[in-house]
Structures are given as structure tokens and as C-alpha cells.
Amino acid sequence: MKANVKRNVALLAIFAIFVLSAFSVLSLSAVSVRSASTYVSLTVSSQIVPSTIGPGDSGNLILTITNGGTEYARRVKLTVISHSSITFGSRSYDLGIIAPSGSTQISIPIAISSSIEVYTTTVFFSISYSEGDSASTATIDASTSISISRRSLVQIESVTWDKELIEPGDVVDVDIYVKNGGMGDLKDMTVELGNATLPFVSASGDIETYLGDLSVNELRKAAFSIIVNKGAETIAYRVPVTIKYYDESSVLHTDIKYIGLKISGQPDFIVTLEDDSAMYAGSSSGELVISLANRGTATASFLTLRFNSTFDIIPAEYYVGNLDPDDYETVTLSVDLTSVPAGKHSLPIEMAYKDPYNQEMSESVSIDFTAHRIQPAGIPLIAQLAIVGIVIIILYWKRKFFIGLFRKK
């Protein structure tokens, strides 16, 4: 009996050990499966704002931290490692929770030392987190590179035109002097003048000039030849100059500067005599008619005619107003010719006006006219009729006289 009890106890013990062993195996298997299917995987990407940053400049380092795993990353903390030439706005950031397939972004203010000597440097940082509900903390190290550019600056030093007065239809040569005013060399520089909306085209086939490499403080000339359209307005156009180049870090820059293109025009006056048939020497009210035409390329604004001469003219000043190209005006003047002898005379005329840029201009011309002699006055019609009547009476009386004389004989 005792032997059976001992045997049963032994069997129970062996069974218990077997059950516990199996449970342990199942538990370990479950843990193993869980760790294989749930995990945290953090990756970091970065960018600099602005895209180019130089010695002495400030900006922001933008970090994007992405969880590519299947488990929540909790209590995420970013720590930036100190740098000898870069100052950070803060070196520690609590990022909270990053969900599976989620991300978070942090902007870190940075300031670059003006004495930095290297132009590609690395910023190191560490990220600590807890995986899921775990109380333990894991840490990963990461880094990003920052390209430091020497400050680039291009300047338009001067612009020269080969014509002082540029009018519609002109072919004009323009030289633009570009200077590298920055701290580093510039490479493969091109200069483009204008765009398709402006009233000129290239006279040489290409509106872009290649200048090549410019060292610090070097000055180069970009030469262009343009044809101004006939339909260009007489105004000052704002012309873009697009300058493209690479800095020492091989970063492409595009700078747009502006220059002025002043399209001008000039009135071209033709003054002609229309009528002087009523201009009689000795008359106090001679009438002179002249015409004024503008065959130029610009409007003469506020045009005024002044007659400062020995003749007594009414009006002494005649306001025309605006005289556009291909337009004309007729002017009638009253001239006192009381003391003017018959013959050819010249009347000086001063034309004062403003050009399209409101500059006061003046031009003097003269017009020739004739002061005619006064013809003898004709015999009035009544007197003529009276004379004819008298002649008829005389002829009739003489006829009767001669007839009576013959009858007496």
C-alpha cells in the first residue's frame, strides 16, 4: 500500500514537472513571437532653412523623425550634441509619442560661427525612447551633415547704353557690368536680359551671355544688342536681369536684378503757311493762317506758341495743348500791318512744350509771308450804271442833233 502511494506521488510529481515545463515552453514561445512582430524603428531626415547658410548666418535645422516599426515609441527625447562652430537654440527636446508609421518634426534654431573654416560639417544627436509599454529605455545615435557656403553676392555695378536717346525701332548696344561682391568664388555665371513681355528682342540671336567663373571682387561685362519694337511706348521699362551661378558648394543660385530702359521720342514739327491772302500792307487787321504738324515719335505736351516779334499779333501766345505724332493744328492770327511795308516778311515762332518725361523743351522756327499792296478801289455799281446812262443820253442827244442838222440843209 505504501509502495503504491509513493508511486502515485512520484507520478504526480513527474506530471507536474511536465506540465510546468510545457507551460514554460509555451510562454517563451509567446514572448518570442511578440518580440518578432512588434518593434520600434526610428529613422531621421533633415533639411536646412534657408537652403544655403554661410559663416555668421542664422537659420533652422529641420529634423523629421519617422517610426517605421509596428510598435509605439513612447517618451521620445532628442538630445543634440554640442558643436564647436554651431550654436543651437536648445539642445534637448521632448517629442512625446511617435505612432507606428508616424512621424514628428522639430525645428532647431542654429547660428553659424563667423570664424568657421570647414564648409561641410556634421551635427550629432541621440534619440532615447521606450518601446510600447516597456519601462526600459533604448537609445540610438544619429547625425546629419550641414553644408556651409561662403556668402555669395552679385552686384550690377553699372549699365551703359550706346545711345543717349533710345526711340522705337532703334538697335541699341547695352553693357551690364556684374561684380562678385561676396566672400567666395562663383562658377559658370550666366546673365539674361529681359523677358518675352518687354518690347525688345535680341539683335544677335541670344539674350543670354555666359561670363564663366568670377573670383572675389572680380568685375565682368555682359554685352547685349537689342532691337526696340516700333510699338514700344515712350515710357521707362523695368527690365529684369537674371543672373545664375554656382557657389563654392556647387549650389545653384538665381538672382534677379532690375535696370531701367528709357524709351524716348521727339516731336518733329512742320510749320507751314496756309493763307496770307488777307495780309495787306498798311492794314490794321491782316489775317495770317498757319498749320503746325507733328511727324515725330513723341507727343508734345502742353504745346504753346509764342510770337515775340516786331509785329503786333493777336493772340501773342497761342495754347495748342497736346500734339500727338501724325497730328496737326491750324492757327489763325490777327496781325497789325499798319506800319509794315509791302513785300516778304518773316514771323519768328517759339514752340514751348514738355516731353514724355515732363522735361521742358523749346524750339524756334520762322514762317515767311507776304504783305500785299492794297489795290485801287473799283467804281461802285451805281456809279457805273449812272455813267452808262449818261453815255446813252449823250449818244442819243448827238444823234438827234445830227439828224436835225441834215434836215435843215
Secondary structure, DSSP 8 states (H G I E B T S, - for coil): -HHHHHHHHHHHHHHHHHHHHHHHHHHHHHHHHHHHH----EEEEEEEESSSB-TT-EEEEEEEEEE-SSS-EEEEEEEE---SSEEES-SEEEEEEE-TT-EEEEEEEEEE-TT---SEEEEEEEEEEEETT-SS-EEEEEEEEEEB-----EEEEEEEES-SSB-TT-EEEEEEEEEE-SSS-EEEEEEEE--TTSSEEESSS-SEEEEEEE-TT-EEEEEEEEEE-TT--SSEEEEEEEEEEE-TT--EEEEEEEEEEEB-----EEEEEEEEEE-BTT-S-EEEEEEEEE-SSS-EEEEEEE--SSSEEESSEEEEEEE-TTEEEEEEEEEE-TT--SEEEEEEEEEEEE-TT--EEEEEEEEEEEEB--------HHHHHHHHHHHHHHHHHHHHHHHHHHHH-
